[in-house]
């Protein structure tokens, strides 16, 4: 339970860091998400799962909005 909560905190704080760059497509959102997870993992040595990025990209393909996993920040994208 603590591991999941800690991973959610890492994802939400790392999502804020890439929030300054807005994805313009679902695939760009997934890539930026994976990069932020990788950076958080490197700095904290926490094993996080980028599957949330893939799930967010899949949902983005349906809705046209990329929602950052863990943070809930929503970015409308120009290209699905």
NORCORQUI-V252667 format. One record per run of one state. SS is the DSSP state (2 for helix, 1 for strand, 0 for the rest). FROM is the first residue (numbers start at 1). LEN is the number of residues. If there is no record, write none. Layout:
ss->SS from->FROM len->LEN
ss->SS from->FROM len->LEN
This chain:
ss->0 from->1 len->1
ss->2 from->2 len->17
ss->0 from->19 len->6
ss->1 from->25 len->1
ss->2 from->26 len->19
ss->0 from->45 len->6
ss->2 from->51 len->13
ss->0 from->64 len->1
ss->1 from->65 len->3
ss->0 from->68 len->6
ss->1 from->74 len->3
ss->0 from->77 len->2
ss->1 from->79 len->1
ss->0 from->80 len->1
